[in-house]
């Protein structure tokens, strides 16, 4: 299993960051790698809420659901299906108040498909692309939270 750590400090309250991260239909408003995010469950938020995400390239996609939901404290999404060479992925968020700002930490854990070939792809490409995508996501989140 591979693990990627990222964090960003946002000039906003934990509550404001939380509300945006837990609104499953907002992802395409702040993640520059996403074309469309659509709610696919009757639950709009909380454990069990689900969304389908179409990536900007128009060919890649993923479905995910909320599996941890502790307001202003902890949030975890789990991929349930995707077009990527992954057979399991979770991204977990934690929040820390730093003065008038919020530090958002993300831990992404994933397992690649295709055995040894997948592990080589991960080493050469997947990890780097995933980390770059998370950094774009975080920059978009920061900008969106601070301007809305």
N, C-alpha and C positions, 0 to 999 in steps of 0.2 A: 504494500500500500504506500502510495506517495502522499506527502503532506506539504502544503504550501502555506506560509504565513504572510499576511499583509495587514497593514493598519494605516489609518489616516485620521487626522484631527480635523473636525468640522466646527465652524463657528456657529454653533446652534446648540440648543438643549438636547438632552438624550431623548426626551419625549418627541420632539420634532423629527429627529433622525429615525426613531422607532416607527412613527406613523408612516413615514415614506417607505421605509424598508419592508413594512408589513402590508402595504397596499399592493397586492399582487398584480394589479392592472397598471401600475405606474412605471414598471421597469423600463419600458421602451421610451419613457420621457427623459430618463437620465443616463441610461447605459448606451453609449454610442455604438456598441457592437450588436445591439438588438433592434430588429425591425418592428416586431409586434409581440406584446405580452397579453394573453387572454385568459381570464378566469375560466376554469373548467369544472369547478365544484360549486355546490350550493352555498358552501361556507365562503364568505368573503375574506376572512382572516382567521387566525388561530390554527390549532392542530387539525390537520386534515384538509386545510385549504389547498387547492391545486391550481396550477397554471400551465399553459402551453406557451413556449417562447420560440419565436422564429428569429433566427439570426439575420443580421444585415445582409449577408451574402445570399439570402433567399433559399439556400439549399440545406443548411444545417438547422437543427431544431432540438429542443429538449422539453420534457415534461418534468415537473417537480412538485413536491408537496411539502408543507410545513410539518416538521416532526417534533420540534421544540419551540415553545411559545411562552416565555416568561417576560411579561411586559417590562420594558426599559432595562432588561437584564441579559437575556439570552434568547437567541433565535437560530433555528437550524432548518435549512432546506435540504431535501434529499431528492436526487434525480430518480425518476421512476422509469424513464425511457429516454433514448436520445439517438441522434445520428452519429455521434462521436464514437471513437474506438474505446469506450469506457463501459465497464460492467457495474460500476458502483461509484457514487460520488455524493458527498455531503459538503455543504459549506455552512459553517457555524459562525455566528457573530456574538461578540460581547461588547459591552459599552462601559466607558469610564468617564466620569465627569472630571474635567481638568479646567478649573476656573469657570469661565463662561462658555467653554468649549466642550466637545464630546470626542473622545478617542474611540474610534470604531476599529475593532480587531476582527479579522476573519481568518479562520483556519479551514482550508479546503483539503479534504482527504478523498483520494480516489484510487481505483484499481483499474488497470487497463485490460483490454481484451487481447487475445492472440498470443498468450504465453510469452515466450522469450522474445519473439518479434515485437510484441507490444511493449515489453520493457525497453527494448532498444529504441523504438519509436518515442517512448516517453523520455528517455535520456537525450535523444537528439532533437526532438521537436515538441512533443505534447506539453511537457513541463514549462518550457519557455513560452509557448503560445498561451498557455493557461495563465501564467503569471502576468504576461503582458495584458491579457484581457481583463484580469482582476484590477490591475493598475488603472486601466481606462475606465472600468466600472466605478472604482473609487473616486477618480477625478470627476466623473460625471455626477456621482452622488453628492460630492462636496459642493459642486457648482449649483446643482439643483436645490439642495437643502438651503444653501446660503442666499439664494435669489428668489425663493418662493415662500 
